[in-house]
């Protein structure tokens, strides 16, 4: 029996998947060439065998369980009734003879089937494995998929750390609200007032007239006792930091994991790419301003306190 080494022709990759229109049309071209190449491979004058399949179908998944059947993305883009729709995924299949190539991009579903994962399911599969035609089309689809993959650091931020970002967002919002709503002075504000008085005494020098006052301040600070009549010193609350943290966690918690640039999705993807570029400047700018332009944040904190 002849031995044969068969390589896998199934590929599953991790997102997020933000597909541009040109990438969808490139997939159209790959599968169209796959069909035409295999038809032309038959010998001149020899008819196709009975039952020979040569077909291509595209199913675009829509909200509320609806689907649009088409033969290509180019054809589907011109579908009048779907211009306001948002594609949630697709299943693209091409069959030539006994060789079938399929590309699936299924939206995330929170159910028992996928254990509640929020990651889109992306799969390229060519069957049967082992033939030269299968390896050839699989290689082309693999190269196409490589152009879609985002860098590892971005995938880690968007998918792997998303639950932690949402926990951090919730905690930072709670802390921000507590800081804004809590207007009564705490022990820290009173102790800061006592420390200010102690500094003033040290600056003027200890003498017989203020020796008793100095001893009183030392005992009050050591015992956490607040003498009667002590006025609390207003402390600067970290409102600006909470706002920055809420902004960053909010941006990272709700980044899209799947967006397809067809119909209304074109506008959404264009907006998202614009928003991503804005935040690549805004977030470092906020951190830079907090350290090097603190007066701006002091003004903001004072406005929020009053």
N, C-alpha and C positions, 0 to 999 in steps of 0.2 A: 504494500500500500504506500503510495507516495505521500510524503510528509509536506505539510504546508503551514506556514506561520501566518495567522490571520490577526490583523490589527483591528482595534476597536474603531468603529465609525459612529460613535455616539459621544457627544460633547455637551456637558452642562457647565454653565458659567454663572458667576455671581455679578449682580448689578452694582449700583443702580443703572437703569437703562433709559437714556435720554436720546431718542433716535431722531436725527434730522431727516428732512425730506430727501436729500441727496443719498442718504444711506438706504432709505426704503427703495428708491429707484435703482440703486446698485444691486440690491437683492433681486429685484425684478429681472435685471439684465442677466445675472448669474443663472437663474433658473430658466430663463428663456433660451440662453445659449446651451444649457444642458439638454433641453428638449430638441433644439434644432441640430445639435451636434450628433445626437444618437440617431436621428432620422436620416441624416446624410450619410451615416456610416453603413447603411444597408447597400448591398450590391445593386448596380443598375439593372433594371429589368426584373428584379426579384421582388415580389410583393411581400408585404408584412405578414407574419404568421397570424392565424386566427386567434382572436383574443388579445392581440398586442395592444397595450395601452400607451397612449401618449397624451397626457393631460396635465393640467396645472390648475390648482384651485387655491383660493385665499378666503379665509374666514376671519373677519375682523370682529372682535368682541366689543360689544357696546354696553352701556349701563343698563341695569334692570334685566339682565339676562338675554338681551337682544343680540342678534348677529346680522352681519351684512356679508352675503356671499358675492365673490367677485373672482376674476382671474388674475388680477395684478393690482398693485398699489396705484399704478398710473391710472388704471381704469376706475378704481374706487374713488380717487381724488375728485373725479368729475361727477360723482353721484350727487344729483341736485338735492335730494331729500336729506342728505347726511352732512350738509355743510356746517351745521351748528352742533354736530355730535363730537364727543370726545372718545377716541379709541382707548380701550382699556387693555388690549392685548390682541394677539392674532395667532392663527395657525395657517402656515403656508406649506403646501405640499405639491411636489412635481413627481410624476411617475412616467418612466420610459421603459417599456417592456417589463422586466422583473425588478428593475432598480427604482427605488422610491427614496426621495430626499425630502425631509420635512424640517421646518424651522418653527418652533413654538415659543411664544412669549406670553405667559399666562399671568394675570395680575395676582397680587397677594390676596389670600383669603384666610380669615381667622376662623378656622374650623378644625375639627379633629384630623382631617385628611392631611393637612400640612403642619399640624401641631401649633397653629396660631402664628406661624412665621409671617413677618411683614415683608418678605423679600419676593420679588417677582421670580417666577420659574421660567428659565430660559434653557432651551434644549435644541441641539442640532442632531439629527439622526438620519443616517443613510443605511438602507438595507437592500439586499443582503450584504453583509461584510465579506470581503475576500476577493471581489472582482475589481478589475482595473477601473471600470466606470465608477464604481462606488468610491474608491480611493480618490479618484480625480475630482469628483464633485464635492466630496467631503473636504478635501484640501482647500478648494475655492471658498466654501462656506466657512471653514475655519479661519481663513485669512480675513474674510469679511467680518467675522465676529471679533477678531483681534482689534479691528479698527474701532469697535464700539466700546470696548472695555475701558472703564475709568481707572485711574491710578489706584494702587492698593491703599494709600493713605486716605483717599477720598471715600473709597468703599468702606473702610474701617470707621470713618467719621459718620457717614450717612446711615449705615446699616447696623454695624456691630455695637456702636456706642449709643444709638438712638434711645433705648430705654433709660440709660443713665442720664442722658441729657434732659429727658422729660421729668425725671425725678428731681434733678437739679433745678429745672425751671420752676416746678411747683414749690420747692423749698425757698428759692430766692424770691418768688412772689409773696409767699407768706411772710418772710423776714422783712420785705419792703413794706408791706401793709402794716405789720406790727410797728415798724420804725416810724411810719407816717402817723399812725393813730395814737401812738404812745407819746403824749405831750407832757406828762408829769415827770419831774426830775427824779433820778434814781440815786443810789448811794455814790456812784462814781462822780456825779455832778457836784454833790456836797463835798466829797473828799478833794476834788480838784480845787474847790474854793478854799479849803483849809490849806492845801499845798501852796496856793497863790499867796496867802497871808504869811506862811512860813518863809517863802522866798523873799517877800518884802522885808521881813524882820532881819533875815540874814544879810540882805543888801544894805540895810541901814545900820546893822551892828547890834549885838545883844548888850544891854546895859541894865542897870538896876531897875529902871522904870518899866522895861518890857520883858524882864526875865520871867515873871509869872505868866505873861501871855505866851511866851515861847514854850514854857513847860506845858501849858494847857494844850497848845497845838500838837506837841509831840505825843502827849498821852491820848489825845483825841484820834490822831492818825493811827497809833498803834492799836488802840482798842476799838476802832471803827465807831467811835461815839461822835454824834453830831451835836455840838453845843447849841443851845437855844439862840435863835436870832441869826444863825448862819444862812446866808443867801447862796443858793446853788449857782454854780457857774455853768452857763450854757455850753454843752459839749457839742462838737461837730459830729453829727450822725453820718454814717457811711451810705447816705442815700445815693450818691453818684455811683458808687461801686455796685450797689444792688441793681441800679438801672442798667449799667453796662452788662452785668451778669445775666439779667433777664433778657436783654437784647440778644446776647450771644447764644444763650441756651434756646431761646425762641427760634432763632434762625436755624440752628442745628437740629432742633426737634421736629421741624415740619418741612424739611427739604424733600422734594419728590423722589420716589424710587423708580417711577416709571412715567414716561411722557413720550408720546408718539406724535411727530409733527405731521399730522394729517387732519384736515378740517379745522375745528376749533383748537385742536392740540398744537397747531403751528403758532398761534398767538400765545398760548400758555408756555410753550417751550422758549419762545422769543423773550417773553417777560421774565421767565426764570433765569435764563442766561444773563439778562441785563441785571437782575437782582443779585445774582452771584457775583458779578463784576463789581457792583456797588459795594457789597459787603466785604469784598477783598480789600477795599480801600477804607471803608467806614470803621470796621472793627479795629484794625491796627491804629487808625486815627484816633479812636476813642481812648485806647490804651496809652497812646503817645500823649494825648491832651491831658489825661488824668495826672501824669507825672510832670509834664513840662508846661502846662497851662492850667494850673490848679485854680486860678482865680475864676475861670469860666464855670467850673464845677461848684465852686463856693457860692457863686451867684445862683446857680440852679438849686442847690441845697437850701439856700435861704428862702427862695421863692416857694419851695415845696413845704417848708416848715410853717409858713405863715398863711 
